[in-house]
Amino acid sequence: MGNDHSTIKDVASAAGVSTQTVSRVLNNRTDVAKATRERILKIIIELEFSPSETARGLVRQRNKKNISSQKGG
């Protein structure tokens, strides 16, 4: 059923949640209901979803820039 190109949007759509909620589950945040977390994890397995390291790197880079600009540097 899954493919190499499943995205966080695919997971969110299949679970009926936002991409932010999927992100919270992927980052082990505690602010997601147990039933929702379990549903998302099941779909992640079904879709064979794996976060893109390239995308994660871009987000980290963007976050570093935002933090630097907030510090004035």
C-alpha positions, 0 to 999 in steps of 0.5 A: 500500500505504501510508497517511497514518496509518502509525505507528511501531508499524506499521513495527515490526510489519511488520519484526518489531522493537521500536518502539525499534529503529525509533526508533534507525534514524530517529535514525541510531543506529549500534547497529542491524545493517545488515540490520535497518536496511535492512529497516526503511528498506524498510518505512518506504518501503513504508508511506510512514511519516513521523514525526509532528512532534506526537509528536516535539515531545511526546517532546522536551518530556517529555525536557526535563522529565525532564532538569530534574527530574534537575538539581533544577530 
